[in-house]
Amino acid sequence: MLRLIRIGYLLLLGSEKYWRLVAHHAGRTKIGG
């Protein structure tokens, strides 16, 4: 259970950095939920 939460947390952090890079390069494109 803890491992799933830990993995999910890492995925959220990684995806946040990734989408920020994508948004930065895309400029006007917004990706979120």
mmJSON file of the N, C-alpha and C atoms, coordinates in Angstrom:
{"data_MODEL":{"atom_site":{
"group_PDB":["ATOM","ATOM","ATOM","ATOM","ATOM","ATOM","ATOM","ATOM","ATOM","ATOM","ATOM","ATOM","ATOM","ATOM","ATOM","ATOM","ATOM","ATOM","ATOM","ATOM","ATOM","ATOM","ATOM","ATOM","ATOM","ATOM","ATOM","ATOM","ATOM","ATOM","ATOM","ATOM","ATOM","ATOM","ATOM","ATOM","ATOM","ATOM","ATOM","ATOM","ATOM","ATOM","ATOM","ATOM","ATOM","ATOM","ATOM","ATOM","ATOM","ATOM","ATOM","ATOM","ATOM","ATOM","ATOM","ATOM","ATOM","ATOM","ATOM","ATOM","ATOM","ATOM","ATOM","ATOM","ATOM","ATOM","ATOM","ATOM","ATOM","ATOM","ATOM","ATOM","ATOM","ATOM","ATOM","ATOM","ATOM","ATOM","ATOM","ATOM","ATOM","ATOM","ATOM","ATOM","ATOM","ATOM","ATOM","ATOM","ATOM","ATOM","ATOM","ATOM","ATOM","ATOM","ATOM","ATOM","ATOM","ATOM","ATOM"],
"id":[1,2,3,4,5,6,7,8,9,10,11,12,13,14,15,16,17,18,19,20,21,22,23,24,25,26,27,28,29,30,31,32,33,34,35,36,37,38,39,40,41,42,43,44,45,46,47,48,49,50,51,52,53,54,55,56,57,58,59,60,61,62,63,64,65,66,67,68,69,70,71,72,73,74,75,76,77,78,79,80,81,82,83,84,85,86,87,88,89,90,91,92,93,94,95,96,97,98,99],
"type_symbol":["N","C","C","N","C","C","N","C","C","N","C","C","N","C","C","N","C","C","N","C","C","N","C","C","N","C","C","N","C","C","N","C","C","N","C","C","N","C","C","N","C","C","N","C","C","N","C","C","N","C","C","N","C","C","N","C","C","N","C","C","N","C","C","N","C","C","N","C","C","N","C","C","N","C","C","N","C","C","N","C","C","N","C","C","N","C","C","N","C","C","N","C","C","N","C","C","N","C","C"],
"label_atom_id":["N","CA","C","N","CA","C","N","CA","C","N","CA","C","N","CA","C","N","CA","C","N","CA","C","N","CA","C","N","CA","C","N","CA","C","N","CA","C","N","CA","C","N","CA","C","N","CA","C","N","CA","C","N","CA","C","N","CA","C","N","CA","C","N","CA","C","N","CA","C","N","CA","C","N","CA","C","N","CA","C","N","CA","C","N","CA","C","N","CA","C","N","CA","C","N","CA","C","N","CA","C","N","CA","C","N","CA","C","N","CA","C","N","CA","C"],
"label_alt_id":[null,null,null,null,null,null,null,null,null,null,null,null,null,null,null,null,null,null,null,null,null,null,null,null,null,null,null,null,null,null,null,null,null,null,null,null,null,null,null,null,null,null,null,null,null,null,null,null,null,null,null,null,null,null,null,null,null,null,null,null,null,null,null,null,null,null,null,null,null,null,null,null,null,null,null,null,null,null,null,null,null,null,null,null,null,null,null,null,null,null,null,null,null,null,null,null,null,null,null],
"label_comp_id":["MET","MET","MET","LEU","LEU","LEU","ARG","ARG","ARG","LEU","LEU","LEU","ILE","ILE","ILE","ARG","ARG","ARG","ILE","ILE","ILE","GLY","GLY","GLY","TYR","TYR","TYR","LEU","LEU","LEU","LEU","LEU","LEU","LEU","LEU","LEU","LEU","LEU","LEU","GLY","GLY","GLY","SER","SER","SER","GLU","GLU","GLU","LYS","LYS","LYS","TYR","TYR","TYR","TRP","TRP","TRP","ARG","ARG","ARG","LEU","LEU","LEU","VAL","VAL","VAL","ALA","ALA","ALA","HIS","HIS","HIS","HIS","HIS","HIS","ALA","ALA","ALA","GLY","GLY","GLY","ARG","ARG","ARG","THR","THR","THR","LYS","LYS","LYS","ILE","ILE","ILE","GLY","GLY","GLY","GLY","GLY","GLY"],
"label_asym_id":["A","A","A","A","A","A","A","A","A","A","A","A","A","A","A","A","A","A","A","A","A","A","A","A","A","A","A","A","A","A","A","A","A","A","A","A","A","A","A","A","A","A","A","A","A","A","A","A","A","A","A","A","A","A","A","A","A","A","A","A","A","A","A","A","A","A","A","A","A","A","A","A","A","A","A","A","A","A","A","A","A","A","A","A","A","A","A","A","A","A","A","A","A","A","A","A","A","A","A"],
"label_entity_id":["1","1","1","1","1","1","1","1","1","1","1","1","1","1","1","1","1","1","1","1","1","1","1","1","1","1","1","1","1","1","1","1","1","1","1","1","1","1","1","1","1","1","1","1","1","1","1","1","1","1","1","1","1","1","1","1","1","1","1","1","1","1","1","1","1","1","1","1","1","1","1","1","1","1","1","1","1","1","1","1","1","1","1","1","1","1","1","1","1","1","1","1","1","1","1","1","1","1","1"],
"label_seq_id":[1,1,1,2,2,2,3,3,3,4,4,4,5,5,5,6,6,6,7,7,7,8,8,8,9,9,9,10,10,10,11,11,11,12,12,12,13,13,13,14,14,14,15,15,15,16,16,16,17,17,17,18,18,18,19,19,19,20,20,20,21,21,21,22,22,22,23,23,23,24,24,24,25,25,25,26,26,26,27,27,27,28,28,28,29,29,29,30,30,30,31,31,31,32,32,32,33,33,33],
"pdbx_PDB_ins_code":[null,null,null,null,null,null,null,null,null,null,null,null,null,null,null,null,null,null,null,null,null,null,null,null,null,null,null,null,null,null,null,null,null,null,null,null,null,null,null,null,null,null,null,null,null,null,null,null,null,null,null,null,null,null,null,null,null,null,null,null,null,null,null,null,null,null,null,null,null,null,null,null,null,null,null,null,null,null,null,null,null,null,null,null,null,null,null,null,null,null,null,null,null,null,null,null,null,null,null],
"Cartn_x":[0.842,0.0,0.881,1.835,2.737,3.55,3.898,4.711,3.917,2.631,1.786,1.694,1.525,1.434,2.749,3.837,5.165,5.399,5.05,5.208,4.327,3.085,2.158,2.685,3.286,3.831,4.969,5.85,6.974,6.483,5.429,4.866,4.273,3.622,3.026,4.106,5.198,6.3,6.93,7.177,7.795,6.918,5.623,4.694,4.563,4.637,4.526,5.687,6.891,8.074,7.985,7.51,7.404,6.42,5.222,4.196,4.608,5.402,5.885,6.837,7.686,8.602,7.824,6.809,5.976,5.263,4.704,3.973,4.93,6.156,7.145,7.521,7.71,8.084,6.893,5.716,4.514,4.088,4.352,4.034,2.586,1.724,0.321,-0.505,0.084,-0.657,-0.737,-1.936,-2.128,-2.585,-1.891,-2.267,-2.486,-3.668,-3.953,-5.328,-5.7,-6.983,-7.687],
"Cartn_y":[-1.197,0.0,1.253,1.271,2.422,2.566,1.418,1.461,2.082,1.771,2.346,3.854,4.298,5.738,6.418,5.75,6.3,6.423,5.363,5.364,6.437,6.532,7.534,8.937,9.152,10.465,10.826,9.85,10.075,10.346,9.63,9.832,11.225,11.694,13.03,14.093,13.921,14.88,14.874,13.679,13.541,14.122,13.812,14.29,15.807,16.354,17.808,18.503,18.0,18.576,18.414,17.222,16.923,17.857,18.005,18.849,20.315,20.712,22.096,22.354,21.361,21.49,21.551,20.688,20.659,21.996,22.505,23.773,24.912,24.83,25.873,25.905,24.725,24.643,24.94,24.505,24.725,26.186,26.806,28.226,28.449,28.506,28.831,27.601,26.426,25.196,24.939,24.654,24.351,22.911,22.183,20.795,20.614,20.195,20.012,19.435,19.294,18.69,19.289],
"Cartn_z":[0.0,0.0,0.0,0.911,0.989,-0.288,-0.879,-2.099,-3.24,-3.319,-4.368,-4.209,-2.975,-2.703,-3.072,-2.734,-3.007,-4.51,-5.237,-6.697,-7.325,-6.844,-7.368,-7.144,-5.955,-5.624,-6.565,-6.81,-7.721,-9.135,-9.543,-10.879,-11.007,-9.945,-9.968,-10.098,-9.351,-9.417,-10.802,-11.323,-12.642,-13.733,-13.669,-14.693,-14.633,-13.396,-13.244,-13.939,-13.722,-14.367,-15.881,-16.307,-17.734,-18.414,-17.811,-18.419,-18.389,-17.381,-17.336,-18.495,-18.792,-19.929,-21.23,-21.352,-22.553,-22.731,-21.639,-21.692,-22.032,-21.521,-21.772,-23.245,-23.84,-25.249,-26.153,-25.723,-26.526,-26.454,-25.292,-25.145,-24.765,-25.766,-25.524,-25.157,-25.319,-25.04,-23.546,-23.075,-21.653,-21.485,-20.612,-20.35,-18.852,-18.462,-17.046,-16.833,-15.548,-15.281,-14.139],
"occupancy":[1.0,1.0,1.0,1.0,1.0,1.0,1.0,1.0,1.0,1.0,1.0,1.0,1.0,1.0,1.0,1.0,1.0,1.0,1.0,1.0,1.0,1.0,1.0,1.0,1.0,1.0,1.0,1.0,1.0,1.0,1.0,1.0,1.0,1.0,1.0,1.0,1.0,1.0,1.0,1.0,1.0,1.0,1.0,1.0,1.0,1.0,1.0,1.0,1.0,1.0,1.0,1.0,1.0,1.0,1.0,1.0,1.0,1.0,1.0,1.0,1.0,1.0,1.0,1.0,1.0,1.0,1.0,1.0,1.0,1.0,1.0,1.0,1.0,1.0,1.0,1.0,1.0,1.0,1.0,1.0,1.0,1.0,1.0,1.0,1.0,1.0,1.0,1.0,1.0,1.0,1.0,1.0,1.0,1.0,1.0,1.0,1.0,1.0,1.0],
"B_iso_or_equiv":[0.0,0.0,0.0,0.0,0.0,0.0,0.0,0.0,0.0,0.0,0.0,0.0,0.0,0.0,0.0,0.0,0.0,0.0,0.0,0.0,0.0,0.0,0.0,0.0,0.0,0.0,0.0,0.0,0.0,0.0,0.0,0.0,0.0,0.0,0.0,0.0,0.0,0.0,0.0,0.0,0.0,0.0,0.0,0.0,0.0,0.0,0.0,0.0,0.0,0.0,0.0,0.0,0.0,0.0,0.0,0.0,0.0,0.0,0.0,0.0,0.0,0.0,0.0,0.0,0.0,0.0,0.0,0.0,0.0,0.0,0.0,0.0,0.0,0.0,0.0,0.0,0.0,0.0,0.0,0.0,0.0,0.0,0.0,0.0,0.0,0.0,0.0,0.0,0.0,0.0,0.0,0.0,0.0,0.0,0.0,0.0,0.0,0.0,0.0],
"pdbx_formal_charge":[null,null,null,null,null,null,null,null,null,null,null,null,null,null,null,null,null,null,null,null,null,null,null,null,null,null,null,null,null,null,null,null,null,null,null,null,null,null,null,null,null,null,null,null,null,null,null,null,null,null,null,null,null,null,null,null,null,null,null,null,null,null,null,null,null,null,null,null,null,null,null,null,null,null,null,null,null,null,null,null,null,null,null,null,null,null,null,null,null,null,null,null,null,null,null,null,null,null,null],
"auth_seq_id":[1,1,1,2,2,2,3,3,3,4,4,4,5,5,5,6,6,6,7,7,7,8,8,8,9,9,9,10,10,10,11,11,11,12,12,12,13,13,13,14,14,14,15,15,15,16,16,16,17,17,17,18,18,18,19,19,19,20,20,20,21,21,21,22,22,22,23,23,23,24,24,24,25,25,25,26,26,26,27,27,27,28,28,28,29,29,29,30,30,30,31,31,31,32,32,32,33,33,33],
"auth_comp_id":["MET","MET","MET","LEU","LEU","LEU","ARG","ARG","ARG","LEU","LEU","LEU","ILE","ILE","ILE","ARG","ARG","ARG","ILE","ILE","ILE","GLY","GLY","GLY","TYR","TYR","TYR","LEU","LEU","LEU","LEU","LEU","LEU","LEU","LEU","LEU","LEU","LEU","LEU","GLY","GLY","GLY","SER","SER","SER","GLU","GLU","GLU","LYS","LYS","LYS","TYR","TYR","TYR","TRP","TRP","TRP","ARG","ARG","ARG","LEU","LEU","LEU","VAL","VAL","VAL","ALA","ALA","ALA","HIS","HIS","HIS","HIS","HIS","HIS","ALA","ALA","ALA","GLY","GLY","GLY","ARG","ARG","ARG","THR","THR","THR","LYS","LYS","LYS","ILE","ILE","ILE","GLY","GLY","GLY","GLY","GLY","GLY"],
"auth_asym_id":["A","A","A","A","A","A","A","A","A","A","A","A","A","A","A","A","A","A","A","A","A","A","A","A","A","A","A","A","A","A","A","A","A","A","A","A","A","A","A","A","A","A","A","A","A","A","A","A","A","A","A","A","A","A","A","A","A","A","A","A","A","A","A","A","A","A","A","A","A","A","A","A","A","A","A","A","A","A","A","A","A","A","A","A","A","A","A","A","A","A","A","A","A","A","A","A","A","A","A"],
"auth_atom_id":["N","CA","C","N","CA","C","N","CA","C","N","CA","C","N","CA","C","N","CA","C","N","CA","C","N","CA","C","N","CA","C","N","CA","C","N","CA","C","N","CA","C","N","CA","C","N","CA","C","N","CA","C","N","CA","C","N","CA","C","N","CA","C","N","CA","C","N","CA","C","N","CA","C","N","CA","C","N","CA","C","N","CA","C","N","CA","C","N","CA","C","N","CA","C","N","CA","C","N","CA","C","N","CA","C","N","CA","C","N","CA","C","N","CA","C"],
"pdbx_PDB_model_num":[1,1,1,1,1,1,1,1,1,1,1,1,1,1,1,1,1,1,1,1,1,1,1,1,1,1,1,1,1,1,1,1,1,1,1,1,1,1,1,1,1,1,1,1,1,1,1,1,1,1,1,1,1,1,1,1,1,1,1,1,1,1,1,1,1,1,1,1,1,1,1,1,1,1,1,1,1,1,1,1,1,1,1,1,1,1,1,1,1,1,1,1,1,1,1,1,1,1,1]
}}}
